Amino acid sequence: MTFRKAALAFIDGKKSGWTASYAQQWIIHFETYVFPEIGPLPMQMVNHTDVVLKILEPIWETRTQTAWRIRGRLEMIINWAKSLGYCTGENAARWEGHLEHPLARPGQIRSVRHHPALPYRDVPAFLKKLRRHRGMAAIALDFTLLTAGRQKETRLARWSEFDSLPGYGRSQRRE
């Protein structure tokens, strides 16, 4: 069993409980970072620390969040493969007592830099300027600001969710 086959089998077995975008994120990360390095390797060889580090070290400091996700996903796949007898021994992607030694903790690499907030006194003038712009991006930003929602909730919203809102309903939409 190669790592690629094991990973795809694991994803296939789990994707019915995942959203389509989450399953796609797994595939994209593995196609980009993992399969080129270890896809054809037998699962027994993937269970060595140097193989996992070969994937993680190049992106650990520049794409820390992605590397952390990949590490966790590798750990899950190796555990799954071990449970089916495709490999044995320690899980090379395990963090505690294992990868924590050669890699810096993600929180130590780069502190989160938050963007400064717009002073509340400037919000009315900003909204006035924003509403002069035409297009979906301006409407989406206006909506997100007024509802204090998350940008993903706004991006993934459907028009049918807003039909009762004056000015934004079915009669206003352009498809």
Secondary structure, DSSP 8 states (H G I E B T S, - for coil): -BHHHHHHHHHHHHGGGS-HHHHHHHHHHIIIIIHHHHTTSBHHHHTSHHHHHHHHHHHHTTSHHHHHHHHHHHHHHHHHHHHTTS--SS-TT-IIIIITTTS--HHHH----------GGGHHHHHHHHTTS-SHHHHHHHHHHHHT--HHHHHT--GGGGTTSTTTSGGG---
